[in-house]
Amino acid sequence: MANTEFQSEAKAIDNLAASYEELRKEIGKVIIGQEDVVRAVIISLFSNGHSLLVGVPGLAKTLLVSTIAEVLDLDFKRIQFTPDLMPSDITGSEILDEDRHFKFTPGPLFANIVLADEINRTPPKTQAALLEAMQERSVTVSGVRHKLPAPFFVLATQNPIEQEGTYPLPEAQLDRFMFNIPLDYPSYEEEINVVKGTTTVQNYELRHVLTSEQILHYQQLIRKVPIADNVLEYAVSLATKTRPNTERASDAVNNYISWGAGPRASQYLVLGAKCHAAIHGKYSPDIEDVRAIAKYVLRHRIVRNYKAEAEGITEEKVIEGLF
């Protein structure tokens, strides 16, 4: 890379790191705590990936997503997934207009940020329509392809405790999500601040930090970030170690995992590490950057067997054993 080109790329990464700090501060006006969650969501957005938020009700998942959309000055739509939701309800449909011509009416998927609330409450047919849009960045209605706006980012939520009458996402569909982000209860001090802030009259003035054009530019920038061979090999090695009965698999993986992560995990580990480095002002990721995002990438891509469930071995524990 020419020196002048490196200087311009380095300046762009400096700008990205500064933009991230501004984003964090603006979102922090509304969202108390959850700093790891906010960071993971922004990393997946800048990496052009989608995320799955897993947490019990009342942890401000919807507020978090709408706040991020507002700070980024992006078009935001929320879809409440229910058992009677049809694919056309989210993709849009063709209707007969007054001139008796079919006209396409876009559904709520036509937004920059889409919150798919409780995605496991809707049947597989509707889930598949959403996941096709996530992969192809377009929807097909009556044989005609309609491109979705850019940037396009899906945040889906799942409630981990209430599983009756739900349609769990198959592993192949879970693989479409770059990150699986768990939300935990706030600390005692954070909850006091949340209650103080939500039981009084408070008006938050949120500033628009980035435009959609800047986000698209940063998504391209992340792909240009150089990565050393040893860091890339570490990321690929981490993904391959999750596959039971292969030469790199550890005893814990062979004992407790029935299915490991595919090549998409390696790609997302590299992209996520590049973005994690960039938002912290580093021009190239190291192994620590890969480890920082590894659980988000691998958690939903490994399948525990009955022995792991019986012994209470979590996905996180298996992943930690790979470092």
C-alpha positions, 0 to 999 in steps of 0.5 A: 500500500502506498504511503499516502493511501495508508495515511488516508486509510489511517485517518478514516479509521481515526474518524471511525473511532471518534464516531464510535465514541460519539455514538456511545455517548449519545446512546448512553443518554437513553440506555443505562449500562449495557455497554457491551451490548451497544458495542456489539450491535455497532460492530455488527452494523459497521461489519454489514452483519445482522444480530440476534438479541437474546434476553428476558422482557423488559431489558430495553431491547426495543428502546436500544434499537430505536435509539441507535436508529435515531442517533444514526439518522436511519429509517427504523421499522419494528415488526412484532412477530406472531403465529398468524404473520404471513410472509407478505405482511413483512415483504409487501404485496401487489395490490390492484390500483384504481387503473386496474394495474398491479402495484407493489406496496412495500412492507416493513422490511423496507427500512434501514434498521428492522427490529424483528421482535420475538422472531421465534413466535412466527412460523418457518415460512415467515422466518424464511422470508425474513432470512432470505431478505437478510441474505440477499438484501432484496425480496421477491414478490410475484417473480419480481425482485425488489432491492432493499435500502442500504444500509440494511440491518436486521436485529431480531430478538428472542425470549429465552425463557418462554418457549411454549408455542414457539418455532425455534430457528434452525441452525442453518438460519441462525448462521445468517446472524453475525452475532448472538448478543445476550442481554443480562439484568442491569446491576443494582446501581444501573437499575436505580438510575434506570428507575430514576430516569423512567419515573420522572419527566425527562426529554432527551435531545439525541444528536444525529452522529452519522448518515447512511452514506457514512455508514456505507463508507465505514462498512467498506473501510472495515473490509480494507483494514489489513490483518496479519496472517497469524491473526487470520489463521488464529480466527480460522483455527478457532472456528475449526476447533469447534468441529467435533471429531476433526483433527483440531477438536479438543476433548471438550468439543468431542465430549460436549458438542454435536455440531460445530461452526461453519466457514461463515464463522471464520469470516465473521471472526475476521470482520468482527476483529477488524471492526473491534480494532478500528473502533478502538483506534487500531489500524490492524487487529490482533488476537485479542480483538478476535477473542473479544468478539469470539463468543458473539460469533460462535455461541449460536453456531455450536450445538451442545449434545445431551451430555453437555446439557445434563452436566450444565456445560454452556456454549460459553464454557466450551468456547473459553476452553478454545482460547 
